[in-house]
Amino acid sequence: MRWTKLKQLVEQGFAKSLAKRLTINSAAYGACTCGHAWLALDKIVIANFCTRAYWNHRMGYPPEHPNKMYVDQFASYGEMSRQDAYKACWDFVHSLPINDALHDTDPLIQTLAVVDGRLGKRRLSEIDPATLHPLARTLLLERLRAENSRSPTLVA
């Protein structure tokens, strides 16, 4: 499936409160599979899944930020590759029930679950943010604020 179609399917599932503010994107460079995928909230990149940084990290090289724009990310630079992000989107759209997605160890799958429109306010308020990846926790709290729900208190 082409990325544009998968992106459309993922973004169609976003809760109405975040749908116009949150985007998921991907860019490849030429015929190479290198590139990056990223999540942006209010046009600010909050997670960058860079393939080169991912492989450098796996080889033991410290990931370097390409510029200052990525300093405030909620997922570690190099934590996932562009291909990991594509696979997470595919799995979320095609094979994972929402409850399984909430308890998945993949940070992007967890994140997609908390921004999914199928979760209601009551179910959202029952989720313990301390059990989530920082990216998923950030978007859960942002969604709760956007929907004027009572925000759960973060446990440090």
Residue pairs with C-beta under 8 A, 6 or more apart in sequence:
1 90
3 26
3 86
6 86
6 89
6 90
6 93
7 24
7 25
7 26
7 89
9 93
10 24
10 89
10 92
10 93
10 112
11 19
11 22
11 23
11 24
13 93
13 112
13 116
13 117
13 118
14 22
14 115
14 116
14 117
15 115
15 116
15 117
15 119
15 143
15 147
16 117
17 143
17 146
17 147
18 41
18 115
18 139
18 142
18 143
18 146
19 117
21 41
21 42
21 146
22 39
22 40
22 41
22 115
22 139
23 39
23 40
24 37
24 38
24 39
24 85
24 89
25 37
25 38
25 39
25 40
26 35
26 36
26 37
26 38
26 82
26 85
26 86
27 35
27 36
27 37
28 34
28 35
28 82
29 35
33 51
33 82
33 83
34 51
34 52
34 82
35 50
35 51
35 82
36 48
36 49
36 50
36 51
36 82
37 48
37 49
37 82
37 85
37 86
38 45
38 47
38 48
38 49
39 45
39 46
39 47
39 108
39 111
39 135
40 46
41 139
41 142
44 72
45 69
45 70
45 73
46 72
46 73
46 74
46 75
46 135
46 138
46 139
47 73
47 74
47 75
47 107
47 108
47 111
47 135
48 70
48 73
48 75
48 77
49 75
49 79
49 80
49 81
49 82
49 84
49 85
49 108
50 63
50 66
50 77
50 78
50 81
50 82
51 81
51 82
51 83
53 63
53 64
53 77
53 78
54 78
54 79
54 80
54 81
54 84
55 81
56 62
56 63
56 64
56 78
57 63
57 78
57 79
63 76
63 77
63 78
65 71
65 77
70 77
74 134
74 135
74 137
74 138
75 107
75 108
75 133
75 134
75 135
79 107
80 88
80 107
80 108
84 106
84 108
85 108
88 106
88 108
88 109
88 112
89 108
89 112
91 106
91 109
92 101
92 108
92 109
92 112
92 113
96 104
96 109
98 113
98 116
98 118
98 119
101 109
101 110
101 112
101 113
101 116
102 110
102 113
102 114
102 127
104 110
104 113
107 133
107 134
107 135
107 136
108 135
110 132
110 133
110 135
110 136
111 133
111 135
111 136
111 139
113 119
113 136
114 124
114 127
114 132
114 136
114 139
114 140
114 143
115 139
115 143
121 147
121 149
124 140
124 143
124 144
124 147
124 149
125 144
125 149
125 150
125 152
127 140
127 152
128 152
129 137
129 140
129 141
129 152
129 154
129 155
130 137
130 154
130 155
132 140
137 154
141 151
141 152
141 154
144 150
144 151
144 152
145 151
